[in-house]
Amino acid sequence: MAFNKTARRARIKTSIRNKVHGTAERPRLTVFRSNKDIYAQLVDDEQGRTLASVGSLKDKQAHGAAGVEQAKLVGKALAEKAKAAGIERAVFDRNGYLYHGRVKALADAAREGGLNF
């Protein structure tokens, strides 16, 4: 039984990972958010490789922004990297976070950028 936020997220994350699996044709788009930054990557679980990654810490535009706006910039940048790598479809892994706020903004921006999931 989960008594704190971290244990609860770990339990949800395990449940999601048992259902969501990325391939080379349709990689897993996974999101990590800290209090200050947000990161996203496309992962091929069959080979255990990261195909594309973007983080607000490295992205110059996103680093200056904050919150939902920052997440939108990261989502858009990830969609551009995915297109350059020839990836059009993905499966979304919210990594135990609620689909709300920054996570939702990143997903919506990635969709607007051309990723289908």
C-alpha positions as CSV (number, residue, x, y, z in Angstrom):
1,M,0.0,0.0,0.0
2,A,1.4,3.4,-1.0
3,F,1.6,6.0,1.7
4,N,3.6,8.7,-0.1
5,K,3.7,10.3,-3.5
6,T,6.9,8.6,-4.7
7,A,5.6,5.1,-3.9
8,R,2.3,5.8,-5.6
9,R,4.0,7.1,-8.8
10,A,6.3,4.0,-8.8
11,R,3.3,1.7,-8.6
12,I,1.4,3.5,-11.4
13,K,4.6,3.7,-13.5
14,T,5.0,-0.1,-13.3
15,S,1.4,-0.7,-14.3
16,I,1.9,1.6,-17.4
17,R,5.2,0.0,-18.4
18,N,3.5,-3.5,-18.4
19,K,1.1,-2.3,-21.0
20,V,3.2,0.2,-23.1
21,H,6.0,-1.1,-25.3
22,G,8.0,0.8,-27.9
23,T,9.3,-0.6,-31.2
24,A,11.6,0.9,-33.9
25,E,8.5,1.8,-36.0
26,R,6.5,3.0,-33.1
27,P,8.8,4.1,-30.2
28,R,7.7,4.9,-26.7
29,L,7.5,8.6,-26.0
30,T,8.4,8.9,-22.3
31,V,8.2,12.0,-20.2
32,F,10.2,13.0,-17.1
33,R,9.4,16.2,-15.2
34,S,11.3,17.7,-12.3
35,N,10.3,20.7,-10.4
36,K,12.2,23.0,-12.7
37,D,12.7,21.2,-16.0
38,I,10.9,18.6,-18.3
39,Y,12.5,16.0,-20.6
40,A,11.1,13.7,-23.2
41,Q,12.6,10.9,-25.3
42,L,11.6,8.3,-27.9
43,V,12.8,4.8,-26.9
44,D,12.9,1.6,-28.9
45,D,12.4,-1.0,-26.1
46,E,13.2,-4.0,-28.3
47,Q,16.8,-2.8,-28.8
48,G,17.0,-0.7,-25.6
49,R,18.0,2.4,-27.6
50,T,17.0,6.1,-27.3
51,L,16.1,7.3,-30.8
52,A,15.6,11.0,-30.0
53,S,15.6,13.1,-26.8
54,V,14.9,16.7,-25.8
55,G,15.1,18.4,-22.5
56,S,14.4,21.9,-21.3
57,L,17.8,22.1,-19.8
58,K,19.6,21.7,-23.1
59,D,17.1,23.4,-25.4
60,K,17.9,27.1,-25.4
61,Q,14.4,28.4,-26.1
62,A,12.8,26.1,-23.5
63,H,15.4,26.8,-20.9
64,G,14.2,30.4,-20.7
65,A,10.6,29.5,-20.4
66,A,8.8,27.9,-17.4
67,G,5.8,25.7,-16.7
68,V,3.4,24.8,-19.5
69,E,5.1,27.1,-22.0
70,Q,8.4,25.2,-21.4
71,A,6.6,21.9,-21.9
72,K,5.1,23.1,-25.2
73,L,8.5,24.1,-26.5
74,V,10.0,20.7,-25.6
75,G,7.1,18.8,-27.2
76,K,7.5,20.8,-30.4
77,A,11.3,20.2,-30.5
78,L,10.8,16.5,-29.9
79,A,8.4,16.3,-32.9
80,E,11.0,18.0,-35.1
81,K,13.7,15.6,-34.0
82,A,11.4,12.7,-34.6
83,K,10.5,13.8,-38.1
84,A,14.3,14.2,-38.9
85,A,14.8,10.6,-37.7
86,G,11.9,9.4,-39.8
87,I,9.5,8.7,-36.9
88,E,5.8,9.6,-37.4
89,R,4.1,7.4,-34.8
90,A,4.7,6.7,-31.1
91,V,3.1,5.4,-28.0
92,F,2.8,7.8,-25.1
93,D,4.2,6.9,-21.6
94,R,3.3,9.4,-19.0
95,N,5.7,7.8,-16.6
96,G,3.3,7.7,-13.7
97,Y,2.4,11.4,-13.9
98,L,-1.2,12.6,-14.2
99,Y,-2.1,13.5,-17.8
100,H,-2.5,17.1,-16.8
101,G,-0.6,20.4,-16.9
102,R,2.9,20.1,-18.3
103,V,2.6,16.5,-19.3
104,K,-0.5,17.2,-21.4
105,A,1.0,20.4,-22.9
106,L,4.1,18.4,-24.0
107,A,1.9,15.7,-25.6
108,D,-0.4,18.2,-27.3
109,A,2.6,20.1,-28.7
110,A,4.2,16.9,-30.0
111,R,0.9,16.0,-31.7
112,E,0.7,19.5,-33.3
113,G,4.3,19.0,-34.5
114,G,3.3,15.9,-36.4
115,L,3.7,12.9,-34.1
116,N,0.8,10.5,-34.0
117,F,-0.1,8.7,-30.7
